[in-house]
Amino acid sequence: MEKNRLEAFSDGVLAIIITIMVLEMKVPHGSDLEALKPVLPLFLSYVLSFVYLGIYWNNHHHLLKASGRVTGAIMWANLPLLFWLSLFPFVTGWIGENSFTSVPMALYGVVQLLAAIAYYILQKTIVAQQGRDSRLAASIGRDVKGKLSPVLYAIAMVLSFVRPWMAGCIYVLLH
């Protein structure tokens, strides 16, 4: 399969995910600034998730750009990433509708963690296809942030039940 087909499919899925998220935001009833107050948590959760999805889209683009060709293993490794990213509209809406409370914040972290693991698997699958001396393997290097992020997502999930705002800070810092 050609790389551009996988990239186009993944781009389309991400575009649909972002579209669903924005459509979940309801227009406020009223024309003054006070009318925006009830939708502020949903808007903030949308901004957080939009930035995350933008980062995934950008990184995914560079990952595929660096790969020589797309194999069946790479196509299959790409699907779990898209699956976990497709849950962003649900968890984004849930944390926004519930003003960043414990259980929605923890589930947001679960989806983030599983998306990060899926991305890591996709990355490793491409590197395995190309070899350890490939340009992609060199550009990934030690990937400290990629290895630290899952640990921080797990910490944030636990913190969600103690101080949800602290979990939110970790999610923001992981951008």
C-alpha positions as CSV (number, residue, x, y, z in Angstrom):
1,M,0.0,0.0,0.0
2,E,1.1,3.5,-0.7
3,K,1.9,5.8,2.3
4,N,-0.4,8.5,1.0
5,R,-3.5,6.2,1.3
6,L,-2.8,5.5,4.9
7,E,-2.1,9.1,5.6
8,A,-5.2,10.3,3.8
9,F,-7.4,7.8,5.7
10,S,-5.8,8.8,9.1
11,D,-6.2,12.5,8.2
12,G,-9.9,11.9,7.4
13,V,-10.5,10.1,10.7
14,L,-8.9,12.9,12.6
15,A,-10.9,15.5,10.8
16,I,-14.1,13.7,11.6
17,I,-13.1,13.4,15.3
18,I,-12.5,17.1,15.5
19,T,-15.7,17.8,13.7
20,I,-17.7,15.7,16.1
21,M,-16.0,17.4,19.1
22,V,-17.0,20.9,17.8
23,L,-20.5,19.8,17.0
24,E,-20.9,18.6,20.6
25,M,-20.6,22.2,21.8
26,K,-24.0,23.7,22.0
27,V,-24.8,27.3,21.2
28,P,-25.5,29.2,24.4
29,H,-29.0,30.6,25.1
30,G,-28.6,34.3,25.4
31,S,-26.5,37.0,23.8
32,D,-24.5,38.4,26.6
33,L,-21.2,37.2,28.0
34,E,-22.9,35.6,31.0
35,A,-24.5,33.1,28.6
36,L,-21.0,31.8,27.8
37,K,-20.4,30.8,31.4
38,P,-22.2,27.4,31.3
39,V,-20.4,26.3,28.1
40,L,-16.9,27.4,29.3
41,P,-15.9,23.9,30.7
42,L,-16.9,22.2,27.5
43,F,-15.0,24.8,25.5
44,L,-11.9,24.4,27.6
45,S,-12.1,20.6,27.3
46,Y,-12.5,21.1,23.5
47,V,-9.3,23.3,23.4
48,L,-7.3,20.7,25.4
49,S,-8.4,17.8,23.1
50,F,-8.0,19.9,19.9
51,V,-4.4,20.6,20.8
52,Y,-3.8,16.9,21.7
53,L,-5.3,15.8,18.4
54,G,-3.3,18.4,16.5
55,I,-0.1,17.1,18.1
56,Y,-1.0,13.5,17.2
57,W,-1.9,14.6,13.6
58,N,1.4,16.4,13.2
59,N,3.5,13.6,14.8
60,H,1.6,11.0,12.7
61,H,2.4,13.0,9.6
62,H,6.1,13.1,10.4
63,L,6.1,9.4,11.3
64,L,4.6,8.4,8.0
65,K,6.8,10.8,6.1
66,A,9.9,9.1,7.6
67,S,8.7,5.6,6.8
68,G,9.8,4.1,3.6
69,R,6.7,2.1,2.8
70,V,3.6,0.9,4.5
71,T,3.2,-2.8,5.3
72,G,0.2,-4.7,6.5
73,A,1.7,-4.7,10.0
74,I,1.9,-0.9,9.9
75,M,-1.7,-0.6,8.7
76,W,-2.8,-2.8,11.6
77,A,-0.7,-0.9,14.1
78,N,-2.3,2.3,12.9
79,L,-5.9,1.2,13.6
80,P,-5.6,1.0,17.5
81,L,-4.2,4.6,17.5
82,L,-7.2,5.8,15.4
83,F,-9.6,3.8,17.7
84,W,-8.3,5.5,20.9
85,L,-8.3,8.9,19.2
86,S,-11.9,8.3,18.1
87,L,-12.9,8.2,21.8
88,F,-11.7,11.8,22.3
89,P,-15.1,13.3,21.5
90,F,-16.8,11.2,24.2
91,V,-14.3,11.8,27.0
92,T,-13.9,15.5,26.0
93,G,-17.7,16.0,26.2
94,W,-17.9,14.1,29.4
95,I,-15.2,16.1,31.2
96,G,-16.7,19.4,29.9
97,E,-20.3,18.5,30.7
98,N,-19.3,17.5,34.3
99,S,-16.9,20.4,34.9
100,F,-13.7,18.3,35.1
101,T,-14.9,15.9,37.9
102,S,-13.0,12.8,39.1
103,V,-14.4,9.9,37.0
104,P,-14.5,11.7,33.7
105,M,-11.0,13.1,34.3
106,A,-9.7,9.6,35.1
107,L,-11.3,8.2,31.9
108,Y,-9.8,11.0,29.9
109,G,-6.4,9.9,31.2
110,V,-7.2,6.2,30.3
111,V,-7.9,7.3,26.7
112,Q,-4.8,9.4,26.6
113,L,-2.7,6.6,28.0
114,L,-4.0,4.0,25.6
115,A,-3.6,6.4,22.6
116,A,0.1,7.0,23.7
117,I,0.7,3.3,23.9
118,A,-0.9,2.7,20.5
119,Y,1.3,5.5,19.0
120,Y,4.4,3.9,20.6
121,I,3.4,0.5,19.1
122,L,3.0,2.1,15.6
123,Q,6.3,3.8,16.0
124,K,8.0,0.6,17.0
125,T,6.3,-1.3,14.1
126,I,7.6,1.2,11.6
127,V,11.1,1.2,13.1
128,A,11.1,-2.6,13.0
129,Q,10.2,-2.5,9.3
130,Q,13.0,0.0,8.5
131,G,15.7,-1.2,10.9
132,R,17.4,0.3,14.0
133,D,19.7,2.3,11.8
134,S,16.9,4.1,9.9
135,R,16.4,7.8,9.8
136,L,13.2,7.4,11.8
137,A,15.0,5.4,14.6
138,A,17.7,8.1,14.8
139,S,15.1,10.9,14.9
140,I,13.2,9.2,17.7
141,G,16.3,8.7,19.7
142,R,15.7,8.0,23.4
143,D,12.3,9.7,23.3
144,V,12.2,10.7,26.9
145,K,8.8,12.5,26.6
146,G,7.3,9.4,24.9
147,K,8.4,7.2,27.7
148,L,7.6,9.6,30.5
149,S,4.1,10.5,29.2
150,P,2.4,7.1,30.1
151,V,3.8,7.4,33.6
152,L,2.4,10.9,34.0
153,Y,-1.0,9.8,32.5
154,A,-1.2,7.0,35.1
155,I,-0.3,9.5,37.9
156,A,-3.0,11.9,36.6
157,M,-5.6,9.1,36.5
158,V,-4.9,8.4,40.3
159,L,-4.9,12.2,41.1
160,S,-8.3,12.5,39.4
161,F,-9.8,10.9,42.4
162,V,-8.0,13.2,44.9
163,R,-7.6,16.5,43.1
164,P,-9.1,16.5,39.6
165,W,-7.6,19.9,38.9
166,M,-4.1,18.5,39.4
167,A,-4.8,15.8,36.8
168,G,-6.0,18.5,34.5
169,C,-2.7,20.3,35.0
170,I,-0.7,17.2,34.1
171,Y,-2.8,16.8,30.9
172,V,-2.1,20.4,30.0
173,L,1.6,20.0,30.8
174,L,1.9,17.0,28.6
175,H,1.3,19.0,25.5
